[in-house]
Amino acid sequence: MKNILELDKLSKKFGRITAVDELSFSVQKGSVFGILGPNGSGKTTTLGMLLGVTRPLSGSFSWFEGESSQKAKQKIGSLLETPNFYPYMTARQNLKLVSKIKGIQNPNIEEVLEQVKLLERADDKFKTYSLGMKQRLAIASALLGTPEVLVLDEPTNGLDPKGIADIRDLILQIADRGITVIMA
């Protein structure tokens, strides 16, 4: 299988604190890849570097065997840290706005809402959603435009056991469709 992502001695410091220290790994296309570690171990920082949110101190990484950063970003859906949507807007309205911001011409809004099991609540305001529903909407947002890779930062954070099981099942369903999943 070909690698969709390769890291080579990626490092990041915040002042005197080393957040990521010469991290190297590769991720194969079609896999579900987990970055594990305790709080403060650099998982979110690593994902932030891979998504272009923060710059590495040293080392390198490449997506899709060296494709340009701009081209690669068009193939990646992501959820980094806490999902943020407009509370007074419905799920459908929030996803339309995200699609417009991302420049997605024909957004697959109904499909992603169905996939995350929110279609029946698509016209309810975001502020009425439970934490698990908010996480599922964030995953739906990341799935807009049918990405090849889904990057998720702690998608089960704060959920009850049932919510955790639901998100894990959803991730497996996404992976079964051939989408590579990278998550902390």
TORFILUM-351103 format. One line per 10 residues: for each residue x, y, z of N, C-alpha, C. Coordinates in pm, whole numbers. Example, Ala and Ser with C-alpha at 12.3 -4.5 7.8 and 13.67 -1.06 7.14 Angstrom:
! residues 2
1319 -569 780 1230 -450 780 1320 -330 780; 1285 -225 708 1367 -106 714 1290 3 787
//
This chain:
! residues 184
84 -120 0 0 0 0 87 125 0; 34 230 -59 113 353 -61 85 438 63; 186 517 99 172 605 215 101 732 175; 6 772 259 -68 895 236 -2 1012 311; 75 976 417 142 1076 500 275 1019 550; 378 1104 547 509 1066 601 564 1181 684; 608 1149 805 673 1246 893 818 1203 913; 908 1300 914 1049 1270 935 1107 1368 1037; 1128 1318 1159 1190 1394 1268 1123 1530 1291; 991 1530 1294 914 1652 1315 925 1696 1461
958 1824 1481 975 1878 1617 906 2013 1631; 863 2042 1754 801 2171 1785 827 2205 1931; 869 2328 1956 888 2376 2093 803 2499 2115; 760 2516 2239 694 2637 2285 780 2690 2399; 865 2786 2368 961 2835 2467 1056 2723 2506; 1065 2692 2634 1156 2587 2680 1092 2448 2677; 963 2443 2644 892 2315 2644 896 2252 2505; 944 2129 2501 944 2053 2376 812 1978 2369; 727 2019 2274 595 1957 2260 602 1831 2174; 684 1835 2071 702 1721 1980 852 1710 1953
908 1591 1972 1053 1573 1964 1090 1467 1859; 1126 1513 1740 1175 1426 1632 1082 1308 1605; 957 1338 1583 855 1237 1557 861 1191 1411; 868 1061 1391 869 1003 1256 770 888 1250; 688 886 1148 600 773 1119 541 793 981; 475 689 932 403 700 805 265 638 823; 172 683 740 35 635 745 -1 582 607; -48 458 604 -86 397 477 -228 436 436; -247 450 308 -378 482 251 -479 375 296; -597 421 338 -704 331 376 -700 281 520
-603 325 596 -591 276 734 -661 369 833; -678 318 955 -720 401 1068 -597 407 1158; -542 528 1174 -416 546 1244 -439 631 1368; -398 581 1482 -417 654 1607 -286 707 1663; -289 831 1710 -177 891 1782 -216 889 1928; -145 811 2009 -181 791 2148 -82 860 2241; -130 901 2356 -44 960 2458 -127 1035 2560; -68 1063 2675 -142 1135 2779 -160 1282 2741; -242 1352 2818 -259 1496 2798 -123 1564 2801; -104 1657 2708 21 1732 2705 135 1662 2634
107 1550 2567 215 1475 2502 242 1518 2358; 166 1615 2305 195 1668 2172 105 1617 2061; -3 1548 2096 -92 1494 1993 -157 1606 1911; -220 1700 1977 -287 1811 1908 -186 1898 1836; -70 1919 1896 36 1997 1830 80 1929 1701; 95 1798 1705 132 1723 1585 27 1740 1476; -100 1719 1512 -206 1735 1414 -211 1879 1361; -189 1975 1449 -187 2116 1408 -78 2143 1305; 40 2084 1323 147 2099 1224 108 2035 1092; 50 1916 1099 12 1844 977 -96 1917 898
-179 1995 968 -287 2070 902 -248 2214 869; -126 2252 901 -79 2387 866 -125 2495 961; -172 2457 1080 -217 2555 1179 -98 2613 1255; 4 2532 1275 126 2577 1342 246 2523 1265; 357 2594 1273 477 2556 1197 570 2471 1282; 627 2368 1221 726 2288 1293 855 2365 1315; 925 2332 1421 1057 2389 1447 1158 2327 1352; 1148 2195 1335 1238 2124 1245 1172 1995 1199; 1236 1929 1107 1182 1807 1050 1089 1841 934; 1026 1739 882 939 1760 768 827 1657 766
728 1685 683 621 1590 658 571 1614 516; 511 1512 459 452 1528 326 325 1445 317; 227 1503 252 100 1439 225 100 1388 82; 38 1275 57 15 1224 -78 142 1223 -163; 247 1167 -104 375 1150 -173 431 1281 -230; 422 1387 -150 487 1513 -185 403 1613 -262; 273 1593 -267 186 1688 -334 197 1825 -269; 169 1931 -342 176 2066 -287 79 2078 -169; 113 2165 -77 34 2183 44 -110 2222 11; -129 2313 -82 -262 2361 -118 -347 2248 -178
-287 2170 -265 -358 2059 -329 -392 1952 -226; -298 1925 -135 -321 1824 -32 -436 1865 60; -442 1992 99 -546 2039 191 -686 2019 136; -700 2019 4 -830 1998 -57 -878 1854 -41; -788 1763 -6 -823 1622 8 -837 1580 154; -826 1678 247 -825 1648 390 -942 1716 459; -1019 1637 534 -1122 1692 621 -1070 1682 764; -1099 1785 846 -1041 1780 980 -1133 1836 1087; -1108 1787 1207 -1171 1835 1330 -1058 1850 1430; -1019 1974 1456 -909 2001 1548 -964 2072 1671
-945 2010 1788 -992 2060 1916 -1144 2064 1923; -1203 2171 1976 -1346 2177 2004 -1426 2218 1881; -1535 2146 1849 -1617 2188 1736 -1687 2320 1764; -1682 2413 1669 -1746 2543 1685 -1842 2568 1570; -1966 2593 1605 -2068 2627 1506 -2150 2741 1564; -2231 2805 1479 -2318 2911 1527 -2436 2848 1600; -2456 2884 1727 -2560 2819 1808 -2702 2847 1760; -2726 2960 1699 -2861 2998 1658 -2895 2945 1518; -2799 2881 1452 -2823 2823 1320 -2847 2673 1332; -2917 2617 1235 -2942 2473 1234 -2816 2401 1184
-2817 2269 1198 -2705 2189 1148 -2690 2211 998; -2801 2207 926 -2797 2224 780 -2742 2362 745; -2787 2467 813 -2738 2602 786 -2588 2613 816; -2544 2553 928 -2402 2556 962 -2319 2485 855; -2366 2372 806 -2291 2298 704 -2290 2374 570; -2398 2444 538 -2399 2528 417 -2294 2638 428; -2285 2698 546 -2185 2802 568 -2043 2746 558; -2019 2632 620 -1887 2568 612 -1852 2537 467; -1949 2488 391 -1926 2456 249 -1887 2581 172; -1954 2690 201 -1923 2816 133 -1781 2863 167
-1745 2853 295 -1611 2893 340 -1504 2805 275; -1531 2673 266 -1436 2580 206 -1434 2587 53; -1532 2656 -5 -1540 2666 -151 -1586 2538 -217; -1670 2462 -149 -1722 2337 -205 -1842 2372 -293; -1830 2341 -422 -1932 2378 -521 -2065 2307 -499; -2063 2176 -491 -2184 2096 -473 -2172 2017 -343; -2198 2083 -230 -2177 2015 -102 -2270 1895 -83; -2215 1790 -24 -2287 1667 3 -2350 1670 144; -2423 1777 172 -2476 1802 306 -2572 1692 351; -2668 1657 268 -2765 1555 308 -2695 1421 334
-2600 1388 248 -2526 1261 262 -2449 1255 393; -2378 1364 429 -2298 1360 552 -2387 1363 676; -2499 1434 668 -2592 1434 780 -2650 1294 802; -2681 1225 693 -2730 1087 702 -2622 997 760; -2500 1016 712 -2389 930 755 -2364 940 905; -2377 1061 962 -2352 1078 1106 -2481 1068 1188; -2587 1027 1123 -2718 1005 1188 -2776 1131 1250; -2769 1242 1174 -2828 1367 1220 -2932 1422 1123; -2966 1348 1021 -3058 1398 919 -3193 1437 979; -3242 1358 1073 -3372 1389 1136 -3367 1516 1221
-3249 1555 1265 -3234 1676 1348 -3164 1789 1272; -3156 1778 1140 -3082 1873 1057 -3136 2016 1066; -3265 2030 1097 -3324 2165 1102 -3342 2216 1244; -3280 2146 1340 -3279 2194 1479 -3156 2281 1500; -3170 2379 1586 -3057 2468 1614 -2945 2394 1687; -2823 2432 1653 -2704 2370 1711 -2707 2376 1864; -2757 2485 1920 -2757 2501 2066 -2843 2397 2137; -2932 2329 2063 -3017 2227 2124 -2952 2089 2121; -2834 2078 2062 -2767 1949 2045 -2694 1905 2171; -2693 1775 2195 -2611 1718 2303 -2465 1722 2259
-2373 1694 2350 -2231 1694 2317 -2200 1592 2207; -2260 1474 2217 -2238 1371 2115 -2287 1416 1978; -2400 1483 1973 -2454 1534 1847 -2362 1643 1791; -2307 1725 1878 -2214 1830 1833 -2089 1767 1772; -2040 1661 1834 -1923 1591 1780 -1955 1530 1644; -2073 1471 1632 -2113 1411 1504 -2128 1517 1396; -2180 1635 1433 -2191 1744 1335 -2052 1790 1291; -1959 1793 1384 -1822 1832 1349 -1761 1731 1253; -1790 1603 1272 -1740 1501 1180 -1808 1517 1044; -1937 1549 1044 -2008 1575 917 -1943 1691 844
-1908 1795 917 -1841 1911 858 -1708 1871 794; -1634 1785 863 -1505 1739 811 -1522 1651 687; -1637 1585 674 -1664 1497 561 -1717 1571 438; -1749 1699 451 -1797 1776 337 -1693 1774 225; -1739 1758 104 -1648 1757 -10 -1582 1623 -34; -1620 1521 40 -1570 1384 25 -1416 1378 28; -1357 1405 143 -1210 1401 154 -1155 1259 145; -1027 1249 110 -958 1120 109 -906 1084 247; -882 1188 328 -828 1169 463 -913 1248 561; -938 1188 676 -1011 1254 783 -917 1261 904
-891 1382 953 -804 1402 1069 -892 1448 1185; -893 1368 1293 -980 1395 1406 -899 1407 1535; -917 1516 1606 -849 1537 1733 -945 1505 1847; -924 1392 1910 -1003 1346 2023 -1154 1358 1999; -1204 1287 1898 -1346 1300 1864 -1443 1247 1969; -1394 1172 2068 -1482 1120 2173 -1466 1196 2305; -1391 1303 2304 -1364 1380 2426 -1494 1428 2491; -1514 1394 2616 -1628 1440 2693 -1756 1361 2673; -1751 1255 2592 -1872 1178 2565 -1892 1067 2668; -2018 1028 2684 -2049 914 2771 -2016 785 2695
-2017 669 2764 -1980 543 2698 -2059 513 2571; -2188 541 2569 -2270 519 2450 -2224 611 2336; -2198 737 2368 -2151 832 2268 -2016 791 2211; -1928 741 2297 -1796 694 2253 -1812 576 2157; -1899 483 2192 -1924 366 2105 -1981 410 1970; -2073 507 1972 -2134 557 1848 -2028 620 1757; -1940 701 1814 -1836 769 1735 -1737 665 1681; -1700 568 1763 -1609 462 1714 -1672 386 1598; -1800 352 1609 -1869 283 1499 -1870 370 1373; -1896 498 1391 -1897 592 1279 -1761 597 1210
-1654 602 1289 -1519 606 1233 -1491 479 1152; -1533 365 1203 -1515 240 1129 -1595 238 999; -1715 294 1001 -1797 303 880 -1730 394 777; -1672 504 823 -1601 597 735 -1481 526 673; -1406 454 755 -1288 381 706 -1329 273 606; -1442 210 629 -1491 107 536 -1518 163 397; -1541 293 389 -1564 359 259 -1432 394 190; -1320 359 254 -1189 383 191 -1124 515 232; -1184 585 325 -1125 712 372 -1024 679 480; -903 734 466 -799 717 568 -836 804 687
-828 748 808 -862 823 929 -736 831 1016; -701 954 1053 -590 979 1145 -649 1052 1265; -627 995 1384 -687 1060 1501 -602 1048 1625; -620 1147 1711 -556 1145 1842 -657 1087 1938
//
